[in-house]
Amino acid sequence: MSIIYLKPAEIIDADEGKSLLSRVQAALDSGITGFHLDCSDVHSIDEQELGHLLQAFKLITEAQGRLLIFSINESVHSFLAERGLDLVFEIYP
């Protein structure tokens, strides 16, 4: 499995979310199915940006790929946990 490393900006805003989706689609189109999402610089996420993340996750899983999310802060982890998504995503400290 080929892997691509993605590192979004401090705040995953609408533009960053769209950029994430386009990078994921381009990688999938080139045969890459492994994705490491480094969130060490992400300080917050909202519902719209969560939608982009879920869309990316769907694209990846439909392609039999794998998304690993790591280095998230407590605020982002809590946001995901409140929605039960900490059980859906593979999250590593």
N, CA, C and O of each residue as an XYZ file, in Angstrom:
372
protein
N       0.842     -1.184      0.000
C       0.000      0.000      0.000
C       0.883      1.241      0.000
O       1.773      1.381      0.839
N       0.634      2.126     -0.933
C       1.319      3.412     -0.965
C       0.636      4.350      0.020
O      -0.579      4.295      0.212
N       1.435      5.210      0.638
C       0.917      6.106      1.678
C       1.251      7.548      1.329
O       2.344      7.849      0.848
N       0.293      8.436      1.579
C       0.524      9.874      1.434
C       0.333     10.523      2.800
O      -0.547     10.137      3.568
N       1.157     11.497      3.083
C       1.150     12.224      4.340
C       0.488     13.577      4.103
O       0.940     14.347      3.255
N      -0.575     13.870      4.842
C      -1.297     15.138      4.714
C      -1.208     15.903      6.022
O      -1.374     15.325      7.096
N      -0.948     17.192      5.935
C      -0.878     18.016      7.136
C      -1.656     19.305      6.901
O      -1.153     20.238      6.275
N      -2.910     19.351      7.415
C      -3.726     20.560      7.217
C      -3.235     21.737      8.059
O      -2.410     21.580      8.959
N      -3.759     22.906      7.746
C      -3.415     24.135      8.460
C      -3.989     24.136      9.871
O      -4.677     23.195     10.270
N      -3.709     25.181     10.614
C      -4.139     25.302     12.010
C      -5.634     25.121     12.182
O      -6.081     24.441     13.106
N      -6.395     25.717     11.310
C      -7.849     25.594     11.367
C      -8.290     25.009     10.033
O      -8.000     25.568      8.975
N      -8.984     23.892     10.088
C      -9.473     23.292      8.855
C     -10.696     24.099      8.434
O     -11.809     23.846      8.894
N     -10.476     25.069      7.558
C     -11.582     25.896      7.097
C     -12.129     25.339      5.787
O     -11.700     24.280      5.330
N     -13.063     26.044      5.194
C     -13.716     25.548      3.971
C     -12.700     25.331      2.856
O     -12.747     24.312      2.168
N     -11.782     26.277      2.670
C     -10.781     26.131      1.612
C      -9.850     24.956      1.890
O      -9.527     24.190      0.982
N      -9.423     24.812      3.131
C      -8.551     23.698      3.505
C      -9.281     22.376      3.334
O      -8.682     21.392      2.901
N     -10.555     22.340      3.666
C     -11.348     21.125      3.503
C     -11.462     20.721      2.042
O     -11.320     19.545      1.706
N     -11.720     21.697      1.171
C     -11.798     21.409     -0.262
C     -10.441     20.962     -0.795
O     -10.362     20.067     -1.637
N      -9.389     21.581     -0.308
C      -8.039     21.196     -0.715
C      -7.734     19.768     -0.266
O      -7.127     18.995     -1.007
N      -8.152     19.429      0.936
C      -7.957     18.075      1.449
C      -8.664     17.070      0.537
O      -8.084     16.048      0.167
N      -9.903     17.359      0.179
C     -10.659     16.466     -0.702
C      -9.983     16.305     -2.062
O      -9.889     15.192     -2.579
N      -9.518     17.395     -2.633
C      -8.884     17.300     -3.952
C      -7.561     16.536     -3.864
O      -7.227     15.780     -4.777
N      -6.802     16.722     -2.777
C      -5.552     15.972     -2.614
C      -5.830     14.483     -2.436
O      -5.108     13.645     -2.977
N      -6.876     14.154     -1.678
C      -7.241     12.745     -1.484
C      -7.656     12.131     -2.815
O      -7.201     11.040     -3.158
N      -8.514     12.816     -3.570
C      -8.970     12.273     -4.854
C      -7.809     12.095     -5.822
O      -7.733     11.080     -6.515
N      -6.912     13.061     -5.876
C      -5.757     12.957     -6.778
C      -4.869     11.771     -6.382
O      -4.375     11.043     -7.244
N      -4.674     11.587     -5.095
C      -3.858     10.462     -4.621
C      -4.530      9.137     -4.965
O      -3.873      8.211     -5.440
N      -5.830      9.046     -4.728
C      -6.567      7.826     -5.064
C      -6.485      7.541     -6.562
O      -6.311      6.392     -6.971
N      -6.609      8.580     -7.372
C      -6.535      8.425     -8.826
C      -5.171      7.893     -9.270
O      -5.062      7.228    -10.300
N      -4.133      8.194     -8.483
C      -2.791      7.712     -8.831
C      -2.457      6.380     -8.154
O      -1.331      5.894     -8.253
N      -3.444      5.792     -7.464
C      -3.241      4.475     -6.875
C      -2.848      4.450     -5.410
O      -2.635      3.378     -4.845
N      -2.750      5.602     -4.795
C      -2.403      5.655     -3.371
C      -3.654      5.392     -2.551
O      -4.698      5.999     -2.790
N      -3.550      4.487     -1.584
C      -4.721      4.146     -0.768
C      -4.485      4.317      0.728
O      -5.405      4.111      1.519
N      -3.295      4.682      1.123
C      -3.001      4.907      2.536
C      -2.812      6.387      2.805
O      -2.087      7.072      2.082
N      -3.465      6.879      3.847
C      -3.420      8.310      4.156
C      -3.112      8.511      5.626
O      -3.791      7.956      6.490
N      -2.094      9.298      5.914
C      -1.762      9.702      7.277
C      -2.091     11.184      7.386
O      -1.499     12.011      6.694
N      -3.029     11.510      8.250
C      -3.459     12.893      8.442
C      -2.883     13.408      9.751
O      -3.350     13.042     10.829
N      -1.870     14.254      9.654
C      -1.198     14.825     10.819
C      -1.934     16.085     11.234
O      -1.913     17.086     10.519
N      -2.585     16.038     12.387
C      -3.374     17.180     12.879
C      -2.658     17.945     13.987
O      -3.303     18.631     14.779
N      -1.351     17.836     14.051
C      -0.613     18.484     15.133
C      -0.754     19.999     15.123
O      -0.629     20.633     16.171
N      -1.013     20.594     13.960
C      -1.188     22.047     13.875
C      -2.651     22.477     13.873
O      -2.942     23.673     13.854
N      -3.577     21.513     13.892
C      -5.007     21.835     13.850
C      -5.485     22.143     15.261
O      -5.395     21.299     16.153
N      -5.997     23.361     15.461
C      -6.459     23.784     16.786
C      -7.964     23.674     16.950
O      -8.467     23.584     18.070
N      -8.689     23.680     15.822
C     -10.140     23.573     15.911
C     -10.708     23.027     14.607
O     -10.059     23.047     13.560
N     -11.930     22.542     14.706
C     -12.654     22.026     13.554
C     -14.137     22.276     13.819
O     -14.586     22.200     14.963
N     -14.892     22.571     12.768
C     -16.326     22.779     12.967
C     -17.108     21.812     12.093
O     -16.520     20.962     11.424
N     -18.406     21.935     12.097
C     -19.275     20.989     11.398
C     -19.007     20.936      9.893
O     -18.984     19.855      9.305
N     -18.805     22.089      9.274
C     -18.553     22.124      7.833
C     -17.259     21.392      7.495
O     -17.210     20.604      6.551
N     -16.229     21.655      8.260
C     -14.948     21.020      8.021
C     -15.004     19.527      8.342
O     -14.332     18.719      7.701
N     -15.807     19.175      9.332
C     -16.023     17.768      9.644
C     -16.656     17.072      8.428
O     -16.326     15.927      8.119
N     -17.549     17.763      7.757
C     -18.157     17.219      6.552
C     -17.117     16.888      5.490
O     -17.198     15.848      4.836
N     -16.140     17.776      5.319
C     -15.062     17.510      4.365
C     -14.241     16.300      4.793
O     -13.870     15.471      3.962
N     -13.964     16.200      6.065
C     -13.202     15.058      6.577
C     -13.968     13.756      6.364
O     -13.384     12.742      5.983
N     -15.265     13.788      6.609
C     -16.090     12.599      6.388
C     -16.162     12.232      4.905
O     -16.155     11.051      4.557
N     -16.230     13.227      4.041
C     -16.224     12.960      2.601
C     -14.909     12.311      2.182
O     -14.898     11.368      1.391
N     -13.807     12.822      2.714
C     -12.499     12.239      2.408
C     -12.432     10.802      2.909
O     -11.931      9.918      2.214
N     -12.935     10.573      4.113
C     -12.953      9.235      4.694
C     -13.769      8.286      3.814
O     -13.369      7.144      3.588
N     -14.898      8.758      3.327
C     -15.751      7.937      2.467
C     -15.039      7.587      1.166
O     -15.071      6.436      0.731
N     -14.399      8.572      0.545
C     -13.653      8.310     -0.688
C     -12.570      7.259     -0.458
O     -12.387      6.346     -1.263
N     -11.867      7.406      0.643
C     -10.762      6.498      0.955
C     -11.269      5.085      1.215
O     -10.723      4.120      0.679
N     -12.299      4.959      2.027
C     -12.803      3.622      2.356
C     -13.465      2.956      1.150
O     -13.379      1.738      0.998
N     -14.117      3.731      0.301
C     -14.709      3.156     -0.916
C     -13.635      2.613     -1.855
O     -13.895      1.707     -2.647
N     -12.430      3.170     -1.763
C     -11.311      2.707     -2.579
C     -10.498      1.629     -1.854
O      -9.380      1.299     -2.250
N     -11.096      1.087     -0.773
C     -10.423      0.063      0.039
C      -9.142      0.598      0.668
O      -8.188     -0.148      0.888
N      -9.132      1.904      0.955
C      -7.973      2.534      1.552
C      -8.104      2.657      3.058
O      -9.051      2.155      3.664
N      -7.145      3.326      3.638
C      -7.094      3.480      5.089
C      -6.652      4.896      5.439
O      -5.697      5.424      4.869
N      -7.366      5.499      6.387
C      -7.048      6.843      6.870
C      -6.654      6.747      8.338
O      -7.429      6.271      9.168
N      -5.453      7.199      8.651
C      -4.987      7.282     10.026
C      -4.903      8.754     10.400
O      -4.304      9.551      9.678
N      -5.500      9.110     11.521
C      -5.451     10.490     12.016
C      -4.590     10.484     13.265
O      -4.819      9.693     14.180
N      -3.609     11.356     13.303
C      -2.755     11.373     14.487
C      -2.386     12.779     14.905
O      -2.535     13.748     14.160
N      -1.898     12.846     16.131
C      -1.458     14.108     16.750
C      -2.576     15.138     16.863
O      -2.366     16.319     16.584
N      -3.770     14.692     17.272
C      -4.852     15.664     17.462
C      -4.833     16.181     18.899
O      -4.473     15.461     19.830
N      -5.220     17.419     19.054
C      -5.261     17.993     20.396
C      -6.571     17.602     21.099
O      -7.458     17.006     20.489
N      -6.672     17.935     22.347
C      -7.824     17.538     23.155
C      -9.126     18.141     22.638
O     -10.171     17.491     22.677
N      -9.068     19.371     22.158
C     -10.264     20.034     21.650
C     -10.832     19.304     20.430
O     -12.035     19.056     20.354
N      -9.978     18.969     19.495
C     -10.422     18.269     18.289
C     -10.871     16.854     18.645
O     -11.867     16.364     18.114
N     -10.140     16.203     19.538
C     -10.536     14.849     19.958
C     -11.913     14.880     20.619
O     -12.753     14.026     20.336
N     -12.148     15.842     21.485
C     -13.447     15.970     22.150
C     -14.555     16.217     21.142
O     -15.638     15.643     21.250
N     -14.286     17.069     20.162
C     -15.258     17.358     19.102
C     -15.661     16.071     18.385
O     -16.845     15.829     18.152
N     -14.679     15.256     18.040
C     -14.959     13.995     17.352
C     -15.647     13.003     18.285
O     -16.570     12.300     17.872
N     -15.209     12.942     19.531
C     -15.780     11.996     20.502
C     -17.242     12.315     20.793
O     -18.054     11.401     20.936
N     -17.588     13.590     20.882
C     -18.975     13.983     21.140
C     -19.920     13.484     20.049
O     -21.119     13.325     20.278
N     -19.372     13.244     18.876
C     -20.175     12.788     17.743
C     -19.992     11.286     17.478
O     -20.513     10.750     16.500
N     -19.250     10.622     18.360
C     -19.009      9.187     18.224
C     -18.005      8.833     17.140
O     -17.833      7.658     16.816
N     -17.348      9.824     16.582
C     -16.432      9.575     15.474
C     -15.057      9.092     15.924
O     -14.256      8.634     15.110
N     -14.790      9.196     17.220
C     -13.532      8.635     17.715
C     -13.552      7.110     17.609
O     -12.507      6.464     17.682
N     -14.745      6.540     17.436
C     -14.890      5.097     17.254
C     -14.892      4.703     15.770
O     -14.745      3.528     15.435
N     -15.060      5.686     14.896
C     -15.094      5.445     13.458
C     -13.713      5.626     12.849
O     -13.235      4.778     12.096
N     -13.077      6.747     13.188
C     -11.745      7.035     12.661
C     -10.681      6.287     13.450
O     -10.850      6.003     14.636
N      -9.581      5.975     12.771
C      -8.404      5.443     13.463
C      -7.607      6.644     13.940
O      -6.988      7.345     13.140
N      -7.626      6.881     15.253
C      -6.974      8.059     15.823
C      -5.824      7.606     16.723
O      -5.987      6.736     17.579
N      -4.676      8.211     16.510
C      -3.498      7.918     17.315
C      -2.998      9.216     17.931
O      -3.013     10.266     17.287
N      -2.556      9.139     19.175
C      -2.108     10.368     19.874
C      -0.889     11.025     19.237
O      -0.418     12.053     19.723
